[in-house]
Amino acid sequence: MARIVQKFGGTSVGDMERIRSVAARVEREVAAGNEVAVVLSAMAGTTDQLVAWTREASAAADPREYDLVVSTGEQVTIGLLAIVLQDMGIAARSWTSWQLPIRTDGAHTKARIENIDTAALEADLGQGRVGILPGFQGISPDGRIATLGRGGSDTSAVALAAALNADRCDIFTDVDGVYTCDPRIVAKARKLDRITYEEMLESASQGARVLQTRAVEMGMKHHVRIQVRSSFEDAPGTLVVDEDEIVEQEIISGIAYSRDEAKITVARVADKPGVAAAIFGPLADAAINVDMIVQNVSEDGDETDITFTVPEGDRQRAIDAIERSCDAIGYGRLDHDANVVKVSVIGVGMRSHAGVAQRMFRTLAEKGINIQVISTSEIKVSVLIAEEYTELALRALHSAYGLDAE
């Protein structure tokens, strides 16, 4: 007997037919003798509609009331699945977030899970009853519903799996696993049987949208084995596991990319201590995340240019913040460009193999692709290039690192 947490996203519970398909998957695990807890999202499009209604009601809605409204979609799906399972003769019940409870901090609309009391749920599971819970939400210290932010259902599922000491957390989605690159762009992309937490975390943060970053972080912290599976195909997915579970580790596990990037250059600033702080301080105060940074070496030693990237959605706010600090910074010109893409080569094998970055740079040069900015970590090399070269770069790099399917 195993204890399994299954999570199904919005497309997986988009209508009654799909909810019945979810019930059939749950039934198979129950028939195998496993204890099953299920975490559900709202039906596809429901949360967007609820958010739109709150904005129509008020452009500055009370975050607590906002959370109350947008959390209701999951209550519908957990109740419907419980009804369907019961109609199939399977013991099941739904649990709202306050009934366990799932406790969060007080940061409404972007709360973090602090504790899940699983005593009552575990008693139910031990009696063979399926527990069905809402994703994306919990209860704040003041007893109000608090949501975790968009995509938070993945985090809910992994947190529940950790609290239950589950054998595995299956994330069912509209893809059948984690690929070496986006198969919509690279036809020869391969589905991976296994990938490490670190590689998945880098992939998620660099643009791969298979799993939410916070969910991977939690899985790595609590050693929760996560499996990414398709809601629409009955086939094995990709396991996200500790590095020591992978016997033969590839040097490179995949190529990720992100179009959600904007490049900003603050030109002709004084080349002296304190200038970088004057630029990035206002951005930090505005809660704008800065990713890649490069400073050009000045020829005369008096002036230099500083280039960095921010999420495209924050580009205008970043420009406004810098312009407001113009006198303190003392720059000559401010340039920005949204027609860029970040491409990243990821793999834990980089730790023990030299030449990974050199191969990336050479491959792009052979295709006539100019690198604008470079950043690295222990298991990742990222470059910023013109967006028009995205597909060419991904395909060339995928082949260069021997990732193409046979």
C-alpha positions in Angstrom: 0.0 0.0 0.0 1.2 3.5 -0.9 0.0 6.9 0.1 -0.5 9.1 -3.1 -1.4 12.7 -3.5 -2.9 13.6 -6.9 -3.2 17.1 -8.2 -5.4 18.1 -11.2 -5.2 21.5 -12.8 -8.0 23.6 -14.3 -8.0 21.9 -17.8 -8.2 18.5 -16.1 -11.5 19.5 -14.3 -12.8 21.8 -17.1 -16.3 20.1 -17.3 -18.2 17.2 -15.9 -16.8 14.8 -18.5 -13.2 15.6 -17.4 -14.2 15.4 -13.7 -15.4 11.9 -14.4 -12.1 11.1 -16.0 -10.3 12.3 -12.9 -12.6 10.1 -10.8 -11.6 7.1 -13.0 -7.9 7.8 -12.2 -8.6 8.1 -8.5 -10.6 4.8 -8.7 -7.5 3.0 -10.2 -5.3 4.0 -7.3 -8.0 3.0 -4.8 -8.4 -0.4 -6.5 -4.6 -0.9 -6.2 -5.0 -0.6 -2.5 -3.5 2.9 -2.1 -4.5 5.7 0.1 -5.4 8.7 -2.0 -5.7 12.4 -1.3 -6.7 14.7 -4.2 -5.9 18.4 -4.7 -8.0 20.3 -7.3 -7.8 23.6 -9.1 -10.9 25.5 -10.2 -12.4 24.7 -13.6 -10.3 26.3 -16.4 -11.2 30.0 -16.8 -13.2 30.2 -13.5 -10.5 32.0 -11.5 -9.9 34.5 -14.3 -13.7 35.3 -14.3 -13.7 35.7 -10.5 -10.7 38.0 -10.6 -12.4 40.1 -13.3 -15.5 40.4 -11.1 -13.5 41.6 -8.1 -11.8 44.2 -10.3 -15.1 45.3 -11.7 -16.4 45.7 -8.2 -13.4 47.7 -7.1 -10.0 48.6 -8.5 -8.6 48.4 -4.9 -10.5 45.5 -3.4 -9.8 44.5 0.2 -7.3 41.6 -0.3 -9.2 39.5 2.2 -12.4 39.9 0.3 -10.6 39.3 -2.9 -9.3 36.0 -1.6 -12.7 35.0 -0.4 -14.1 35.5 -3.9 -11.3 34.0 -6.0 -11.0 30.9 -3.8 -14.6 29.7 -4.5 -13.8 28.0 -7.8 -12.0 25.2 -6.0 -14.9 24.6 -3.6 -17.1 23.7 -6.6 -14.7 21.2 -8.1 -13.9 19.4 -4.9 -17.6 19.0 -4.1 -18.4 17.7 -7.6 -15.5 15.2 -7.6 -16.7 13.9 -4.2 -20.2 13.5 -5.5 -19.0 11.6 -8.6 -16.8 9.3 -6.6 -19.6 8.6 -4.1 -21.9 7.8 -7.1 -19.3 5.3 -8.3 -19.4 3.5 -4.9 -16.1 5.0 -3.6 -15.9 6.4 -0.2 -14.9 10.1 -0.5 -15.3 13.5 1.1 -14.3 17.0 0.4 -12.3 19.2 2.9 -12.2 23.0 2.7 -9.0 24.7 3.8 -10.4 25.7 7.2 -11.6 22.2 8.0 -8.2 20.6 8.3 -6.9 23.4 8.6 -4.3 24.5 6.1 -2.6 27.4 7.9 -0.8 30.2 6.0 0.9 33.5 6.8 -1.1 36.7 6.6 0.1 37.8 3.1 -3.3 37.8 1.4 -3.2 37.1 -2.4 0.3 35.7 -2.1 0.3 33.7 1.1 2.7 30.9 2.0 1.7 27.7 3.7 3.1 27.3 7.2 1.4 24.2 8.5 -1.2 21.6 7.6 -3.0 19.6 10.3 -3.5 16.2 8.7 -4.8 14.3 11.8 -8.4 14.1 10.7 -7.5 13.5 7.0 -5.1 10.7 7.9 -7.8 9.0 10.0 -10.1 9.2 6.9 -7.4 7.8 4.6 -6.8 5.0 7.0 -10.4 4.0 6.7 -10.2 3.9 2.9 -11.9 7.2 2.2 -10.5 9.5 -0.5 -9.8 13.0 0.7 -10.4 15.9 -1.7 -8.9 19.3 -1.0 -8.9 22.7 -2.7 -5.6 23.9 -4.1 -4.3 27.5 -4.0 -5.6 28.5 -0.6 -5.4 28.2 3.2 -6.4 30.1 6.4 -4.5 33.1 7.6 -3.7 33.8 11.3 -6.8 36.0 11.5 -9.1 33.2 10.4 -9.7 34.5 6.9 -9.2 32.6 3.6 -5.8 33.4 2.0 -4.8 32.5 -1.5 -1.3 31.5 -2.5 -1.1 33.3 -5.9 -1.7 32.0 -9.4 -0.4 28.5 -9.9 -0.5 27.9 -6.2 -2.3 24.5 -6.5 1.0 22.8 -7.3 2.4 24.1 -4.1 -0.7 23.0 -2.1 -0.3 19.5 -3.4 3.4 19.2 -2.7 2.9 20.7 0.8 0.1 18.2 1.5 2.3 15.3 0.3 5.1 16.5 2.6 2.7 16.8 5.6 1.2 13.3 4.9 4.7 11.8 4.3 3.3 10.6 1.0 5.1 8.2 -1.2 4.6 10.3 -4.3 2.8 13.5 -5.5 1.4 13.2 -9.0 0.9 16.5 -10.8 -1.6 15.9 -13.6 -1.5 18.6 -16.3 -1.9 19.1 -20.1 1.6 17.9 -20.8 2.8 14.3 -20.4 6.1 15.1 -18.6 9.2 17.2 -18.6 11.0 17.5 -22.0 14.5 18.4 -22.9 13.1 21.5 -24.6 9.7 22.8 -25.7 8.4 20.2 -28.1 6.3 22.7 -29.9 9.5 24.4 -31.1 12.0 21.5 -31.1 10.5 18.5 -32.8 13.3 16.2 -31.6 12.8 17.1 -27.9 12.7 14.0 -25.6 10.6 13.3 -22.6 12.8 12.8 -19.5 12.2 9.8 -17.2 13.7 11.6 -14.3 15.1 15.1 -13.5 16.7 16.4 -10.3 15.0 19.0 -8.1 17.7 21.5 -8.9 17.4 21.1 -12.6 13.6 21.4 -12.4 13.9 24.5 -10.3 16.3 26.1 -12.7 14.0 25.1 -15.6 10.9 26.5 -13.9 12.6 29.8 -13.0 14.1 30.2 -16.5 10.7 29.9 -18.3 9.6 26.2 -18.4 6.1 26.3 -17.1 5.5 22.7 -16.3 5.7 23.1 -12.5 5.5 26.2 -10.2 8.8 27.2 -8.8 7.5 27.2 -5.2 6.2 23.7 -5.6 9.6 22.4 -6.7 11.4 24.3 -3.8 9.0 22.6 -1.3 9.5 19.2 -2.9 13.3 19.6 -2.7 13.2 20.8 0.9 11.0 17.9 2.1 12.2 15.3 -0.4 8.8 14.8 -1.9 9.0 12.7 -5.1 6.9 14.6 -7.7 5.7 13.0 -10.9 4.5 15.2 -13.8 1.8 13.3 -15.8 -0.8 13.9 -18.5 -4.4 14.2 -17.5 -5.4 12.9 -21.0 -3.0 10.0 -21.5 -2.5 6.9 -19.3 1.3 6.8 -19.5 4.2 7.3 -17.1 5.4 10.9 -16.7 8.6 12.5 -15.4 9.8 12.0 -11.9 11.4 14.9 -10.1 13.7 13.4 -7.5 17.0 13.8 -5.5 20.1 13.7 -7.5 21.2 10.4 -5.9 18.1 8.6 -7.4 19.5 9.2 -10.9 22.2 6.6 -11.8 23.5 8.0 -15.1 23.2 11.8 -15.0 23.3 13.6 -18.3 25.7 16.6 -18.5 22.8 18.7 -19.8 19.1 17.9 -19.0 17.5 20.5 -21.1 17.2 23.9 -22.8 14.7 26.4 -21.4 13.7 29.8 -22.6 11.7 32.8 -21.5 10.1 35.5 -23.6 9.0 37.5 -20.5 12.1 39.6 -20.5 13.0 43.2 -21.1 16.5 44.7 -21.4 17.2 48.1 -19.9 20.5 50.0 -20.3 21.5 52.9 -18.2 24.2 54.6 -20.4 27.0 56.9 -19.5 26.9 56.7 -15.8 29.9 57.7 -13.6 32.3 54.7 -13.1 32.6 55.1 -9.4 31.4 53.3 -6.2 27.7 53.7 -5.3 26.3 54.1 -8.8 25.0 50.5 -9.0 23.3 51.0 -5.6 21.7 54.2 -6.9 20.3 52.3 -9.9 19.2 49.0 -8.2 18.0 50.6 -4.9 14.9 52.2 -6.4 14.1 49.0 -8.3 14.3 47.0 -5.1 12.1 49.6 -3.4 9.5 49.1 -6.2 9.7 45.3 -5.7 11.0 44.8 -9.2 13.1 41.6 -9.7 16.3 42.2 -11.6 17.8 39.1 -13.3 20.8 39.4 -15.6 23.3 42.2 -15.1 26.3 43.3 -17.1 28.5 46.4 -16.7 30.6 47.5 -19.7 34.2 48.5 -19.1 34.7 52.1 -19.9 37.6 53.1 -22.1 38.4 56.4 -20.3 37.6 55.1 -16.8 35.2 57.9 -16.2 31.9 56.6 -17.6 30.3 53.1 -18.1 27.0 51.5 -19.2 25.0 49.1 -17.0 22.6 46.7 -18.6 20.1 44.5 -16.8 16.9 42.6 -17.4 13.5 42.7 -15.7 10.2 40.9 -16.4 8.5 42.5 -19.3 5.4 43.3 -17.2 7.7 45.4 -14.9 9.5 47.3 -17.7 7.6 50.5 -17.5 7.7 50.6 -13.7 11.4 50.0 -13.8 11.9 52.9 -16.3 9.7 55.2 -14.2 11.7 54.3 -11.0 15.1 55.0 -12.7 13.8 58.3 -14.2 12.6 59.4 -10.8 16.1 58.8 -9.5 17.8 60.5 -12.5 19.5 63.2 -10.4 21.0 60.7 -7.9 22.2 58.3 -10.7 23.4 60.9 -13.2 23.0 58.9 -16.4 23.4 60.2 -19.9 20.8 58.0 -21.7 18.2 55.3 -20.8 17.5 52.6 -23.4 15.1 49.7 -23.3 14.2 46.7 -25.5 11.4 44.1 -25.1 12.3 42.2 -28.2 14.6 39.8 -26.4 14.5 36.3 -25.1 16.5 34.5 -22.4 17.8 31.0 -23.4 19.3 28.8 -20.7 21.3 25.5 -20.8 20.6 23.5 -17.6 22.3 20.4 -16.1 23.8 19.2 -12.8 26.6 17.6 -14.9 28.1 21.1 -15.4 29.6 20.8 -11.9 32.0 18.1 -13.1 32.4 18.9 -16.9 34.2 21.8 -18.4 33.3 23.5 -21.8 29.6 23.7 -21.4 29.4 27.5 -21.8 32.0 27.5 -24.5 29.9 25.1 -26.6 26.9 27.3 -26.1 28.7 30.4 -27.3 30.3 28.7 -30.2 27.0 27.2 -31.4 25.3 30.6 -31.3 28.2 32.2 -33.1 28.1 29.6 -35.9 24.4 30.6 -36.4 25.2 34.3 -36.5 23.3 35.0 -33.2 24.7 37.8 -31.1 24.8 37.4 -27.3 23.7 40.5 -25.5 24.0 39.5 -21.8 25.3 36.4 -20.0 24.6 35.0 -16.5 25.6 31.8 -14.9 25.0 29.6 -11.9 26.5 26.3 -10.8 24.2 24.3 -13.1 23.0 26.9 -15.6 24.3 29.2 -18.3 21.8 31.8 -19.6 22.2 34.3 -22.5 20.0 37.1 -23.8 19.5 37.2 -27.5 17.2 38.9 -30.0 13.7 37.4 -29.9 13.7 36.7 -33.7 16.4 34.0 -33.2 14.5 32.0 -30.5 13.6 29.0 -32.6 17.0 28.8 -34.4 18.9 29.1 -31.1 16.8 26.4 -29.3 17.1 23.9 -32.1 20.8 24.5 -32.6 21.6 24.2 -28.9 19.4 21.1 -28.5 21.4 19.3 -31.2 24.8 20.7 -30.1 24.4 19.0 -26.6 23.2 15.7 -28.1 19.7 16.0 -26.8 17.9 15.2 -30.0 15.7 12.1 -29.9 17.0 9.2 -32.0 
